[in-house]
Amino acid sequence: MSSKSASKLKREAAKAEREAARASKDGSKKNTASNTPVGKGSVTSPDALAAALADSNTFERTATGVLTSAAMSRDVKIESFTLSFHGRLLIEDAVIELNWGQRYGLLGANGSGKSTFLNALFARDVEIPEHIDVYLLNAEAEPMEINAVDYIIGSARERVAKIEEEIEKLSMADEVDDLLMEAKYEQLEGLDPSTFEAKAAAILNGLGFDKVMMAKATKDMSGGWRMRVALAKALFIKPSLLLLDEPTNHLDLEAVVWLETYLSTYNHILVVNSHSQDFLDNVCTNIMDLTVQKKLVYYGGNFTTYMRTKSENETNQMKAYDKQQEEIAHIKKFIASAGTYANLVKQAKSKQKIIDKMEAAGLIEKVAKDINITFAFQETSKLPPPIIAFNEVGFSYDGKIANALYKNLDFGIDMDSRVAIVGKNGTGKSTLLNLITGMLSPVEGSVSKYAGLKIAKYSQHSADQLPYDETPLDFIQSKYKPDYPGQEVAYWRAWLGRFGISGTHQTSEIRTLSDGLKSRVVFCTLALDRPHVLLLDEPTNHLDIASIDALAKACKNWEGGVVLVSHDFRLIGQVANELWEVKDKHVIKLDMSIGEYKQTLVRDSKDAIENALRLGKVSK
């Protein structure tokens, strides 16, 4: 028989002390426990800042619902859930059902309200039991003087102190809630200070941090690396309910593989909003679909299973719908033909009762199809190869070839190129794209381009350059009217519509659009630029799955060249026919598929992945 844990013994001793104290109590009142939710942190803690972000839109966000799960259940069930944002209804009369040990993939179109939903859960806009601690990854780590390991350890120590404070308050209550006390002690069991440093370092290592990067102060890190620190903190804390909003953004392919493996062992409750089908397949046990009818529909299994089940359900629903409509039409035809014949009028009334019963029970609805999104890039003039040529190119940011990021780059890009650039973060993938555009110049060698060549680039920050106080319709009209003389409003509306920006989204200020819709506006501008070559630097970060598939199809059908940097294995597989790896200051052309490349990452990361699995299984 295994020995009892230290925290188990501690809470049994504490329980005995409480019972003894109650027996000798003189009846005087003691302070009751505060209901401050775990996960919000103190005013000055990083957790408080994250909570503040979730709370910052509280007045624009309204949510109602009824908690129906058992008082101390580890599951969360909320019925009659309704959510609005800026007066727009996002979810109506839905059921939130999150069961312990399950990992949910949250699906929905751009602008449907996925991020708002996660923020509402984290801010506890509706009641969530106090013993369920909630953590949302929605912001990067703060720029501070401390390094990544100390940042995580500091947050963990704050968390331990917070739980111990709550235990102390609970123990002083007149009526001690032993079940809640038990839950608090269980939260402490997974937080052993003697393991903090090793565990934090292991998680950071899996997310791509070497020793030098771990030692760097967070204030000296880029936003992407600080987001990784925040992700590492979320994994370290391992709350009862972990909410992740696009966690693979800012990760390289190797870190994505590690994160998939780590989360596949997550044995509390996980809700993840992700645009990556591969990621959802490898992590999720269930799918939550935020539908166009503003409901949450649940499916067992991963993304692939969801797609198959949904298709089968919709086929069966349409068959039942058609059969019912045919039956109703047949009955109505009989009623109409009955006329005033006495013997038929009675039958007609009886038939009408059949329809009335159908309507009272609820008619089978026609399947509501998702909005069809079809990205499209314009035809472009053909240019002879090579349209871009690198000749013995070397580059360094300080101008000294001794400190080169790249050496001896020698390659060409043509109109039919479909290239995916892969490699670890920090090796210079985005720098390479900037060398192609001419934003950066070589220290040695040359980059030659065909006269008249037009390059369009999508970057992770392109949406930040949009005029937030304008509408998409006004913006593209004012920007492109000189290049498209004589075109009326309908023309510009049609272009926005091709990229899934329709209805009121076309005439709403860009600042009010979701990140995904802002990204679609950027893609619309790239199409209107009529380039010969598209450079795509992490184009999927804010797109939904339907938009990513539409982008892939548009790239395949387009006649220009495409150079892609992405952490999305599926998009690379759909678009690229060449893999170029950035490694050891060179660009190496790989003779393998993206699937084969992923397997090499799994093999190369074996130790880190095994460590991730061990860490995931150890924590309760």
C-alpha positions as CSV (number, residue, x, y, z in Angstrom):
1,M,0.0,0.0,0.0
2,S,1.4,3.4,-0.9
3,S,2.1,6.0,1.8
4,K,-0.1,9.0,2.2
5,S,1.1,12.3,0.6
6,A,2.4,15.1,2.9
7,S,-0.6,17.3,1.9
8,K,-3.0,14.4,2.6
9,L,-1.6,14.0,6.1
10,K,-1.6,17.8,6.6
11,R,-5.3,18.2,5.7
12,E,-6.3,15.2,7.9
13,A,-4.4,16.9,10.8
14,A,-6.0,20.2,10.0
15,K,-9.4,18.6,10.0
16,A,-8.8,17.0,13.4
17,E,-7.7,20.4,14.8
18,R,-10.8,22.1,13.4
19,E,-13.1,19.5,15.0
20,A,-11.4,20.0,18.3
21,A,-11.6,23.7,18.0
22,R,-15.3,23.5,17.2
23,A,-15.9,21.3,20.2
24,S,-14.4,23.8,22.6
25,K,-15.7,27.0,20.9
26,D,-17.4,29.5,23.1
27,G,-19.9,30.5,20.4
28,S,-18.2,33.7,19.4
29,K,-18.4,34.7,15.7
30,K,-15.3,34.4,13.5
31,N,-14.6,35.9,10.2
32,T,-16.1,34.0,7.2
33,A,-14.1,33.1,4.1
34,S,-13.8,35.4,1.2
35,N,-15.1,34.2,-2.1
36,T,-12.2,35.6,-4.1
37,P,-11.8,33.1,-7.0
38,V,-8.5,31.3,-7.4
39,G,-6.8,32.3,-10.6
40,K,-7.5,36.0,-10.3
41,G,-4.5,36.7,-8.1
42,S,-3.7,39.8,-6.1
43,V,-4.0,43.3,-7.5
44,T,-0.3,43.5,-8.3
45,S,0.2,39.9,-9.5
46,P,0.5,38.9,-13.2
47,D,-2.6,36.9,-12.8
48,A,-4.5,40.0,-11.8
49,L,-3.3,41.7,-15.0
50,A,-4.6,38.7,-17.1
51,A,-7.9,38.9,-15.3
52,A,-8.1,42.6,-15.9
53,L,-7.8,41.9,-19.6
54,A,-10.7,39.5,-19.4
55,D,-12.7,42.0,-17.3
56,S,-11.8,45.1,-19.4
57,N,-14.7,44.4,-21.8
58,T,-17.2,43.5,-19.0
59,F,-19.5,46.4,-19.7
60,E,-19.6,45.5,-23.4
61,R,-20.0,41.8,-22.7
62,T,-23.1,40.4,-21.0
63,A,-23.6,36.7,-20.0
64,T,-26.4,34.9,-18.2
65,G,-26.7,31.2,-17.3
66,V,-27.6,28.8,-14.5
67,L,-25.1,26.5,-12.9
68,T,-26.6,23.1,-12.6
69,S,-23.6,20.8,-11.9
70,A,-23.4,19.3,-8.3
71,A,-22.0,21.6,-5.7
72,M,-18.5,20.0,-5.4
73,S,-18.4,18.3,-8.8
74,R,-15.2,18.6,-10.8
75,D,-17.5,18.9,-13.9
76,V,-19.0,22.2,-14.9
77,K,-22.5,22.4,-16.4
78,I,-24.2,25.7,-17.1
79,E,-27.6,25.7,-18.7
80,S,-29.5,28.5,-20.5
81,F,-26.2,30.2,-21.3
82,T,-26.5,33.4,-23.4
83,L,-23.7,35.7,-24.4
84,S,-23.6,39.1,-26.1
85,F,-20.8,41.5,-27.0
86,H,-21.3,45.2,-28.0
87,G,-25.0,44.4,-28.1
88,R,-24.5,41.6,-30.7
89,L,-25.9,38.2,-29.7
90,L,-23.2,35.5,-29.9
91,I,-24.6,32.5,-28.0
92,E,-28.2,32.0,-27.1
93,D,-29.8,29.5,-24.7
94,A,-26.9,27.1,-25.0
95,V,-25.5,24.5,-22.6
96,I,-21.9,24.6,-21.3
97,E,-20.9,21.1,-20.3
98,L,-17.2,20.5,-19.4
99,N,-16.3,17.2,-17.9
100,W,-13.2,16.4,-15.8
101,G,-10.4,14.8,-17.8
102,Q,-11.7,15.9,-21.2
103,R,-10.0,18.1,-23.7
104,Y,-12.4,20.3,-25.8
105,G,-11.6,21.9,-29.1
106,L,-13.6,25.1,-29.6
107,L,-14.7,25.6,-33.2
108,G,-16.5,28.5,-34.8
109,A,-16.2,31.0,-37.6
110,N,-14.1,34.2,-37.3
111,G,-16.2,36.7,-35.4
112,S,-18.6,34.1,-33.9
113,G,-17.4,34.8,-30.4
114,K,-14.9,32.1,-29.4
115,S,-12.5,34.5,-27.7
116,T,-15.3,36.4,-26.0
117,F,-16.7,33.1,-24.7
118,L,-13.3,32.1,-23.2
119,N,-13.0,35.6,-21.6
120,A,-16.5,35.3,-20.1
121,L,-15.6,31.9,-18.5
122,F,-12.4,33.3,-17.1
123,A,-14.0,36.4,-15.7
124,R,-16.8,34.3,-14.2
125,D,-19.5,36.3,-15.9
126,V,-21.7,33.3,-14.9
127,E,-21.3,31.3,-11.8
128,I,-18.5,28.7,-11.8
129,P,-17.9,26.8,-8.5
130,E,-15.2,28.4,-6.3
131,H,-13.2,25.1,-6.1
132,I,-12.8,25.2,-9.9
133,D,-9.7,27.4,-10.5
134,V,-9.7,28.9,-14.0
135,Y,-6.8,30.2,-16.0
136,L,-6.9,31.8,-19.5
137,L,-3.9,32.3,-21.7
138,N,-4.8,35.7,-23.3
139,A,-1.8,37.9,-22.9
140,E,2.0,37.7,-23.1
141,A,4.1,37.8,-19.9
142,E,4.9,41.3,-18.6
143,P,8.2,42.9,-19.5
144,M,10.1,42.6,-16.2
145,E,13.6,42.5,-14.9
146,I,13.3,38.8,-13.9
147,N,14.0,35.8,-16.3
148,A,11.5,33.3,-17.5
149,V,12.2,30.7,-14.9
150,D,11.9,33.2,-12.0
151,Y,8.7,34.6,-13.6
152,I,7.0,31.2,-13.5
153,I,8.3,30.3,-10.1
154,G,7.2,33.6,-8.7
155,S,3.7,33.1,-10.1
156,A,3.6,29.6,-8.6
157,R,4.7,30.8,-5.2
158,E,2.0,33.5,-5.3
159,R,-0.5,30.8,-6.1
160,V,0.6,28.6,-3.2
161,A,0.3,31.6,-0.8
162,K,-3.1,32.4,-2.2
163,I,-4.4,28.8,-1.7
164,E,-2.9,28.7,1.8
165,E,-4.6,32.0,2.7
166,E,-7.9,30.6,1.5
167,I,-7.4,27.4,3.5
168,E,-6.8,29.6,6.6
169,K,-9.9,31.6,6.0
170,L,-12.0,28.5,5.5
171,S,-10.6,26.9,8.7
172,M,-11.8,30.0,10.7
173,A,-15.4,29.9,9.4
174,D,-18.2,28.9,11.8
175,E,-19.3,26.1,9.5
176,V,-16.2,24.7,7.8
177,D,-16.8,23.4,4.3
178,D,-14.8,20.2,4.4
179,L,-15.3,19.4,0.7
180,L,-14.1,22.8,-0.4
181,M,-11.2,22.5,2.1
182,E,-10.3,19.1,0.5
183,A,-10.3,20.6,-2.9
184,K,-8.0,23.4,-1.8
185,Y,-5.5,20.9,-0.4
186,E,-5.7,18.9,-3.6
187,Q,-4.7,22.0,-5.5
188,L,-1.6,22.3,-3.3
189,E,-0.6,18.7,-3.9
190,G,0.5,19.6,-7.5
191,L,2.6,22.5,-6.3
192,D,5.7,21.2,-4.6
193,P,8.2,24.1,-4.3
194,S,11.1,21.7,-4.4
195,T,10.3,20.8,-8.0
196,F,9.5,24.3,-9.2
197,E,12.8,25.2,-10.9
198,A,13.2,21.8,-12.7
199,K,9.6,21.7,-13.9
200,A,9.7,25.3,-15.1
201,A,12.9,24.8,-17.0
202,A,11.6,21.5,-18.6
203,I,8.5,23.2,-19.9
204,L,10.4,26.2,-21.2
205,N,12.9,23.9,-22.9
206,G,10.0,22.1,-24.6
207,L,8.7,25.5,-25.9
208,G,12.1,26.3,-27.5
209,F,14.0,28.0,-24.7
210,D,17.7,27.3,-24.4
211,K,19.8,28.2,-21.3
212,V,20.7,31.6,-22.7
213,M,17.0,32.5,-23.5
214,M,15.9,31.2,-20.1
215,A,18.4,33.5,-18.4
216,K,17.2,36.6,-20.3
217,A,14.9,39.1,-18.6
218,T,11.4,39.1,-20.0
219,K,11.7,42.9,-20.7
220,D,14.4,42.0,-23.2
221,M,12.3,39.4,-25.0
222,S,10.1,39.9,-28.1
223,G,6.3,39.7,-27.7
224,G,6.4,36.2,-29.3
225,W,8.8,34.9,-26.7
226,R,6.9,36.6,-23.8
227,M,3.8,34.8,-25.1
228,R,5.7,31.5,-24.8
229,V,6.6,32.4,-21.2
230,A,2.9,33.0,-20.5
231,L,2.1,29.7,-22.1
232,A,4.7,27.9,-20.0
233,K,3.2,29.5,-16.9
234,A,-0.3,28.2,-17.8
235,L,1.1,24.7,-18.3
236,F,3.1,24.9,-15.0
237,I,0.1,26.0,-12.9
238,K,-2.2,23.2,-14.3
239,P,-5.5,24.7,-13.2
240,S,-8.8,22.7,-13.0
241,L,-10.0,24.6,-16.1
242,L,-7.4,25.7,-18.6
243,L,-8.5,27.9,-21.4
244,L,-6.1,28.4,-24.3
245,D,-6.8,30.9,-27.1
246,E,-4.7,30.0,-30.2
247,P,-1.8,28.6,-28.2
248,T,0.3,27.6,-31.2
249,N,0.7,31.3,-32.4
250,H,4.3,32.4,-32.0
251,L,5.5,28.7,-31.9
252,D,7.8,27.0,-34.4
253,L,7.0,23.6,-35.7
254,E,9.2,21.8,-33.1
255,A,7.5,23.6,-30.2
256,V,4.1,22.8,-31.7
257,V,5.0,19.1,-31.7
258,W,6.1,19.3,-28.1
259,L,2.9,21.2,-27.0
260,E,0.7,18.7,-28.8
261,T,2.3,15.9,-26.8
262,Y,2.2,17.7,-23.5
263,L,-1.5,18.7,-23.8
264,S,-2.5,15.2,-24.9
265,T,-1.8,14.1,-21.3
266,Y,-3.8,17.0,-19.7
267,N,-6.1,15.3,-17.2
268,H,-8.1,18.2,-15.8
269,I,-10.4,20.2,-18.1
270,L,-8.9,21.9,-21.2
271,V,-10.8,24.1,-23.7
272,V,-8.6,25.2,-26.6
273,N,-9.5,27.5,-29.5
274,S,-7.1,26.6,-32.3
275,H,-7.1,27.0,-36.1
276,S,-4.8,23.9,-36.6
277,Q,-6.6,20.7,-37.6
278,D,-3.5,18.7,-36.8
279,F,-3.3,20.1,-33.3
280,L,-7.0,19.5,-32.6
281,D,-6.6,15.9,-33.9
282,N,-3.6,15.2,-31.6
283,V,-4.9,16.9,-28.5
284,C,-8.7,16.9,-28.2
285,T,-11.1,14.2,-26.9
286,N,-14.2,16.3,-27.7
287,I,-15.2,19.1,-30.0
288,M,-17.5,22.1,-29.0
289,D,-18.9,23.7,-32.2
290,L,-20.2,27.3,-31.9
291,T,-22.7,27.1,-34.7
292,V,-24.3,29.7,-36.9
293,Q,-27.5,29.1,-34.9
294,K,-25.6,30.5,-31.8
295,K,-25.6,27.1,-30.0
296,L,-22.8,25.0,-28.6
297,V,-23.0,21.5,-30.1
298,Y,-20.8,18.7,-28.7
299,Y,-19.1,15.9,-30.5
300,G,-17.1,13.0,-29.1
301,G,-13.6,12.5,-30.6
302,N,-11.1,14.7,-32.3
303,F,-11.4,17.0,-35.2
304,T,-11.4,14.3,-37.9
305,T,-14.1,12.3,-36.1
306,Y,-16.1,15.6,-35.7
307,M,-16.0,16.2,-39.4
308,R,-17.2,12.7,-40.2
309,T,-19.9,12.7,-37.6
310,K,-21.1,16.2,-38.5
311,S,-21.4,15.2,-42.2
312,E,-23.3,12.1,-41.3
313,N,-25.7,14.0,-39.0
314,E,-26.3,16.7,-41.6
315,T,-27.0,14.1,-44.3
316,N,-29.5,12.3,-42.0
317,Q,-31.1,15.5,-40.9
318,M,-31.6,16.7,-44.5
319,K,-33.2,13.3,-45.4
320,A,-35.6,13.6,-42.5
321,Y,-36.3,17.2,-43.3
322,D,-37.1,16.4,-47.0
323,K,-39.3,13.5,-45.9
324,Q,-41.2,15.6,-43.4
325,Q,-41.6,18.5,-45.9
326,E,-42.9,16.1,-48.5
327,E,-45.4,14.7,-46.1
328,I,-46.6,18.2,-45.1
329,A,-46.9,19.2,-48.7
330,H,-48.9,16.0,-49.5
331,I,-51.3,16.7,-46.6
332,K,-51.7,20.4,-47.5
333,K,-52.5,19.4,-51.1
334,F,-55.2,17.0,-49.8
335,I,-56.7,19.7,-47.6
336,A,-56.8,22.2,-50.4
337,S,-58.6,19.7,-52.7
338,A,-61.2,18.8,-50.1
339,G,-63.3,21.9,-50.9
340,T,-66.7,21.8,-49.3
341,Y,-67.5,18.1,-49.7
342,A,-68.8,17.1,-46.3
343,N,-67.2,13.7,-46.3
344,L,-63.8,15.2,-47.2
345,V,-63.9,18.2,-44.8
346,K,-63.8,15.9,-41.8
347,Q,-60.8,14.1,-43.2
348,A,-59.1,17.5,-44.0
349,K,-59.6,18.6,-40.4
350,S,-58.0,15.3,-39.2
351,K,-55.1,15.8,-41.6
352,Q,-54.6,19.4,-40.3
353,K,-54.3,18.0,-36.8
354,I,-51.4,15.9,-38.0
355,I,-49.6,19.1,-39.2
356,D,-50.5,20.9,-35.9
357,K,-48.9,18.1,-33.9
358,M,-45.8,18.2,-36.0
359,E,-45.5,21.9,-35.5
360,A,-46.2,21.7,-31.8
361,A,-43.4,19.0,-31.4
362,G,-41.1,21.2,-33.5
363,L,-40.5,20.7,-37.2
364,I,-37.2,19.3,-38.4
365,E,-35.0,22.2,-39.4
366,K,-33.1,22.5,-42.7
367,V,-29.3,22.3,-42.2
368,A,-27.9,25.8,-41.9
369,K,-24.8,25.8,-44.0
370,D,-21.7,27.7,-42.9
371,I,-20.9,30.9,-44.9
372,N,-19.0,29.8,-48.0
373,I,-15.6,31.5,-48.0
374,T,-13.6,31.5,-51.2
375,F,-10.4,33.5,-51.1
376,A,-9.2,34.5,-54.6
377,F,-6.1,36.2,-55.9
378,Q,-6.1,38.0,-59.2
379,E,-4.4,36.7,-62.4
380,T,-1.0,38.2,-62.8
381,S,1.3,38.7,-65.8
382,K,3.9,36.0,-66.4
383,L,7.6,36.7,-65.9
384,P,10.5,34.5,-67.0
385,P,12.5,32.7,-64.3
386,P,14.2,33.3,-62.1
387,I,12.2,36.3,-61.0
388,I,14.2,36.5,-57.7
389,A,17.8,35.2,-57.4
390,F,20.1,35.1,-54.3
391,N,23.8,35.0,-55.2
392,E,26.2,34.1,-52.4
393,V,24.2,36.3,-50.0
394,G,25.4,36.9,-46.5
395,F,23.6,39.0,-43.8
396,S,24.1,40.3,-40.3
397,Y,22.2,43.0,-38.4
398,D,25.4,44.8,-37.3
399,G,26.8,44.7,-40.8
400,K,29.7,42.5,-39.8
401,I,29.9,39.2,-41.7
402,A,31.7,37.7,-38.8
403,N,28.4,37.9,-36.9
404,A,26.4,36.6,-39.9
405,L,22.9,35.3,-39.5
406,Y,23.2,33.9,-43.0
407,K,26.1,32.9,-45.2
408,N,26.4,31.9,-48.9
409,L,22.7,31.8,-49.7
410,D,22.2,30.7,-53.3
411,F,18.7,30.0,-54.6
412,G,16.0,31.3,-57.0
413,I,12.3,31.9,-56.8
414,D,10.0,31.5,-59.9
415,M,6.4,32.2,-60.7
416,D,5.5,28.5,-60.1
417,S,7.4,28.3,-56.7
418,R,5.5,26.9,-53.8
419,V,8.0,27.0,-51.0
420,A,7.6,26.5,-47.2
421,I,10.4,27.8,-45.0
422,V,10.9,25.8,-41.8
423,G,13.3,26.0,-38.9
424,K,13.5,26.9,-35.2
425,N,12.4,30.3,-34.0
426,G,15.3,32.8,-34.0
427,T,17.1,31.2,-37.0
428,G,15.9,34.0,-39.3
429,K,12.9,32.9,-41.3
430,S,11.2,36.3,-41.1
431,T,14.6,37.9,-41.8
432,L,14.8,35.9,-45.0
433,L,11.5,37.2,-46.2
434,N,12.7,40.7,-45.5
435,L,15.8,40.0,-47.6
436,I,13.4,38.9,-50.5
437,T,11.3,42.0,-50.3
438,G,14.3,44.3,-50.0
439,M,13.4,45.7,-46.6
440,L,16.9,44.4,-45.6
441,S,20.0,44.4,-47.7
442,P,22.8,41.8,-47.9
443,V,26.1,42.4,-46.2
444,E,27.7,40.4,-49.1
445,G,26.5,38.9,-52.3
446,S,23.4,40.2,-54.1
447,V,19.6,39.7,-54.5
448,S,18.5,40.3,-58.1
449,K,14.9,40.8,-59.1
450,Y,13.1,40.9,-62.5
451,A,12.3,44.4,-63.6
452,G,8.7,45.3,-62.8
453,L,8.4,42.5,-60.2
454,K,5.7,43.1,-57.6
455,I,5.8,41.4,-54.2
456,A,3.0,41.4,-51.6
457,K,3.7,40.3,-48.1
458,Y,1.5,39.2,-45.2
459,S,3.1,39.4,-41.8
460,Q,2.0,38.7,-38.3
461,H,1.6,42.4,-37.7
462,S,-0.1,43.4,-41.0
463,A,-3.5,43.8,-39.3
464,D,-2.0,46.3,-36.9
465,Q,-1.3,48.7,-39.8
466,L,-5.0,48.9,-40.8
467,P,-6.8,52.2,-40.2
468,Y,-8.9,51.2,-37.2
469,D,-11.3,54.2,-37.4
470,E,-12.3,53.3,-41.0
471,T,-14.7,50.6,-42.3
472,P,-13.3,47.9,-44.5
473,L,-15.5,49.2,-47.4
474,D,-14.3,52.8,-47.0
475,F,-10.7,51.7,-46.6
476,I,-10.4,49.6,-49.8
477,Q,-12.3,52.1,-51.9
478,S,-10.0,55.0,-50.9
479,K,-6.8,52.8,-51.2
480,Y,-7.5,51.2,-54.6
481,K,-9.9,53.5,-56.5
482,P,-6.9,55.1,-58.4
483,D,-5.9,51.6,-59.6
484,Y,-9.4,50.5,-60.5
485,P,-11.0,53.6,-62.0
486,G,-14.8,53.6,-62.6
487,Q,-15.6,50.8,-60.2
488,E,-18.8,51.2,-58.1
489,V,-19.5,50.2,-54.5
490,A,-20.8,46.8,-55.6
491,Y,-17.4,45.9,-56.9
492,W,-15.7,46.6,-53.6
493,R,-18.4,44.8,-51.7
494,A,-17.9,41.8,-53.9
495,W,-14.2,41.8,-53.2
496,L,-14.7,41.9,-49.5
497,G,-17.3,39.2,-49.8
498,R,-14.8,36.9,-51.5
499,F,-12.8,37.0,-48.3
500,G,-15.7,36.3,-46.0
501,I,-16.3,39.9,-45.0
502,S,-20.0,40.5,-45.6
503,G,-23.1,42.3,-44.2
504,T,-22.5,44.7,-41.4
505,H,-18.8,43.7,-41.1
506,Q,-18.2,45.7,-44.3
507,T,-19.5,48.9,-42.7
508,S,-18.3,48.5,-39.1
509,E,-15.2,50.2,-37.9
510,I,-12.2,47.9,-38.3
511,R,-11.4,48.3,-34.6
512,T,-14.6,46.4,-33.8
513,L,-13.8,43.4,-36.0
514,S,-12.3,40.2,-34.6
515,D,-8.7,39.5,-35.3
516,G,-9.7,36.9,-37.9
517,L,-11.8,39.4,-39.8
518,K,-9.0,42.0,-39.7
519,S,-6.7,39.4,-41.2
520,R,-9.2,38.8,-44.0
521,V,-9.2,42.5,-44.8
522,V,-5.4,42.3,-45.2
523,F,-5.7,39.3,-47.6
524,C,-8.3,41.3,-49.6
525,T,-5.7,44.1,-50.0
526,L,-3.0,41.6,-51.0
527,A,-5.3,40.3,-53.8
528,L,-6.1,43.9,-55.0
529,D,-2.3,44.6,-55.1
530,R,-2.0,42.1,-58.0
531,P,1.5,40.8,-57.1
532,H,3.7,38.3,-58.9
533,V,4.9,36.7,-55.6
534,L,3.1,36.3,-52.2
535,L,5.2,36.1,-49.1
536,L,3.1,34.7,-46.2
537,D,4.6,35.0,-42.7
538,E,2.4,33.1,-40.2
539,P,-0.8,33.8,-42.1
540,T,-3.0,31.4,-40.0
541,N,-2.5,33.1,-36.6
542,H,-6.0,34.5,-36.5
543,L,-7.9,32.7,-39.3
544,D,-10.5,30.0,-38.7
545,I,-10.2,26.6,-40.2
546,A,-12.6,27.4,-43.2
547,S,-10.5,30.5,-44.0
548,I,-7.2,28.5,-43.9
549,D,-8.6,26.0,-46.3
550,A,-9.9,28.8,-48.5
551,L,-6.4,30.4,-48.4
552,A,-4.7,27.1,-49.3
553,K,-7.1,26.6,-52.3
554,A,-6.5,30.2,-53.5
555,C,-2.7,29.7,-53.3
556,K,-2.9,26.4,-55.2
557,N,-5.1,28.0,-58.0
558,W,-3.1,31.1,-58.3
559,E,-0.5,31.6,-61.0
560,G,2.1,33.5,-59.0
561,G,4.8,32.4,-56.6
562,V,4.2,31.6,-53.0
563,V,6.8,31.6,-50.1
564,L,5.3,30.5,-46.8
565,V,6.4,30.6,-43.2
566,S,3.9,28.8,-41.0
567,H,3.5,26.6,-37.9
568,D,0.5,24.9,-39.4
569,F,1.5,21.5,-40.8
570,R,-1.7,21.1,-42.7
571,L,-1.5,24.4,-44.6
572,I,2.1,23.6,-45.5
573,G,1.0,20.2,-46.8
574,Q,-1.7,21.8,-48.9
575,V,0.3,24.6,-50.4
576,A,4.0,23.7,-50.6
577,N,5.9,21.4,-52.9
578,E,9.3,22.4,-51.6
579,L,10.6,22.5,-48.0
580,W,13.5,24.8,-47.2
581,E,15.0,24.5,-43.8
582,V,16.8,27.4,-42.2
583,K,19.7,25.9,-40.2
584,D,23.3,26.7,-39.3
585,K,23.2,30.1,-41.2
586,H,22.2,28.4,-44.4
587,V,19.0,27.5,-46.3
588,I,18.9,23.7,-47.0
589,K,16.4,22.2,-49.5
590,L,14.9,19.1,-48.0
591,D,13.9,16.1,-50.0
592,M,10.9,15.1,-47.9
593,S,7.2,15.9,-47.3
594,I,6.0,18.0,-44.3
595,G,4.6,14.8,-42.7
596,E,8.1,13.2,-42.9
597,Y,9.6,16.4,-41.6
598,K,7.2,16.3,-38.6
599,Q,8.3,12.8,-37.8
600,T,12.0,13.9,-37.8
601,L,11.0,16.6,-35.2
602,V,9.3,14.0,-33.1
603,R,12.5,11.8,-33.2
604,D,14.8,14.7,-32.5
605,S,12.6,15.9,-29.6
606,K,12.2,12.5,-28.1
607,D,13.8,13.4,-24.7
608,A,11.9,16.6,-24.4
609,I,8.6,14.9,-25.3
610,E,9.2,12.1,-22.8
611,N,9.9,14.7,-20.2
612,A,6.7,16.4,-21.2
613,L,4.7,13.2,-20.8
614,R,6.3,12.5,-17.4
615,L,5.5,16.1,-16.2
616,G,2.0,15.8,-17.5
617,K,1.3,12.5,-15.7
618,V,2.9,13.5,-12.4
619,S,0.7,16.5,-11.7
620,K,-2.7,15.7,-10.5
